[in-house]
């Protein structure tokens, strides 16, 4: 039987869609942890990155520190977080996976936000100050809007990586779409495995498209073609 | 005043330092010739001599401790006899191992009679509690693949369904039959439990126990910790897992005989089986293995966190094989 027909066979069984370990529940779990991880990473990375960009200092050190998240494999973080999570009563699944995903999502958001602010032409911020703006006004009214396109690109990169990497949660009992891949692999069920792989790919592409639309709406000035 | 180069150096070293602090040194049980060569005690392995034209041997080890230890025992014995031998990791389930045999990546592996038989016959339930009978049926399937199984050892490693002492006392559980009244219990184990004749399907057909509603698939290494933390109620472990004893788990008795003869035995290619003297060495190893002995070797791996090569070496020495 071809891979395609095994996939279709798996997807067309109603029982595979519903219930605690069904496709619908697992898509929901997958989206939930991806949104949570990306939102947490934004909350953790954007304020310090904006501030360090504003004062134009410490960026190299901070970027290096944040990049540890990219250097340590997510799988290792999941594995390390599991015993800690079990010991302190956070349980299997969600929390150990979330820790790894946040670590993965931090670097692109942090570096892009920092670069977005620190890369603004001095002439622009000097002009703002020359108009009488105070430091926080320069940050909120000049630097933040100028950094927004890069910041959003960082969030978009992180979100897509998070959606793809959330599959690792299957190793510690998290019921996202990775569970189909892990179970399909162990049970030698190609249809199940492909279901997980294809749905994760669809979800990642959907995330990419959603952010594309979001970026056009939030930063309409970047849509203009040609010289301004 | 920090100079720029110093700052950059700090920036580059900081992540390295954090990584170094985070990862304890965890030596791979890499094949070290010194350990194998040290045991010149005059046992069967070191006294044997490999034929000059003997092919290179690659042993397939699966992703759990016992498989690593058994592979290392085979390796050190054959190495002492002068064979060109190495170990190849083949992941966590039998399809990969069979593919590795098929592709010539491995030509010897420690296996389990009943589980391998059921893997080859699509879980048809042919395995029985008789080791020799099960091994003979296994040989029939293996011959189609150009493989053979040698005499099964006494050491049996079946699936073991365990609960904590607390749960056992509270719900009055002693056997698998007792699970019938508690379909709400959460069973945790490797994902293949769902399709394994000696796990969920067996519980259903032999005991009428359906735990599929709460089944939680987990990596093998995460199962016992999840049971300790109360995240799962029933854990699927191996019967030679020392934590059943050390953590005071209650092993649910297989009162209706669902489990079959999962005796440890070597599976190898017919080419290797024809090498003069090789099968005798593997048989000698099988004779040295018992269920309680294997449980103790696993305890040293799981609880004492010893390396597989050290454990294997001391087993061979104690058994008078090196």
Contacts between the chains, C-beta under 8 A, distances in Angstrom:
chain1	res1	chain2	res2	distance
A	20	B	213	7.2
A	20	B	214	8.0
A	21	B	215	7.9
A	60	B	7	6.7
A	60	B	8	6.5
A	60	B	11	4.5
A	61	B	7	6.9
A	61	B	10	6.5
A	61	B	11	4.7
A	61	B	14	6.8
A	63	B	11	7.5
A	64	B	11	4.1
A	64	B	12	6.4
A	64	B	14	5.3
A	64	B	15	5.5
A	65	B	14	5.7
A	65	B	15	6.7
A	65	B	18	7.7
A	67	B	15	5.9
A	68	B	14	7.9
A	68	B	15	4.3
A	68	B	18	5.2
A	68	B	19	6.6
A	71	B	15	5.6
A	71	B	19	6.2
A	72	B	19	6.3
A	72	B	22	6.9
A	76	B	23	7.7
A	80	B	22	7.4
A	82	B	222	6.1
A	82	B	225	7.2
A	83	B	225	6.0
A	86	B	225	5.5
A	86	B	226	6.8
A	86	B	228	7.4
A	86	B	229	3.9
A	86	B	231	6.8
A	87	B	229	7.4
A	89	B	229	7.7
A	91	B	229	7.2
A	91	B	231	5.4
A	92	B	216	7.2
A	92	B	218	7.4
A	92	B	222	7.5
A	92	B	226	5.7
A	92	B	229	7.8
A	92	B	231	4.7
A	92	B	232	8.0
A	170	B	217	7.3
A	171	B	218	7.7
A	171	B	219	4.8
A	171	B	222	7.3
A	172	B	218	7.1
A	172	B	219	7.0
A	172	B	222	5.9
A	173	B	188	7.3
A	173	B	216	5.2
A	173	B	217	7.1
A	173	B	218	5.2
A	173	B	222	7.1
A	173	B	226	6.9
A	173	B	231	7.3
A	179	B	217	6.5
A	182	B	191	5.6
A	182	B	217	6.5
A	183	B	191	4.3
A	183	B	194	6.9
A	183	B	217	5.7
A	185	B	93	7.7
A	185	B	191	7.8
A	186	B	92	6.9
A	186	B	93	5.7
A	186	B	190	6.2
A	186	B	191	3.9
A	186	B	192	4.3
A	186	B	217	7.6
A	187	B	191	6.2
A	187	B	192	5.5
A	187	B	194	6.0
A	187	B	195	4.6
A	188	B	93	7.4
A	188	B	95	5.4
A	188	B	195	7.8
A	189	B	195	7.6
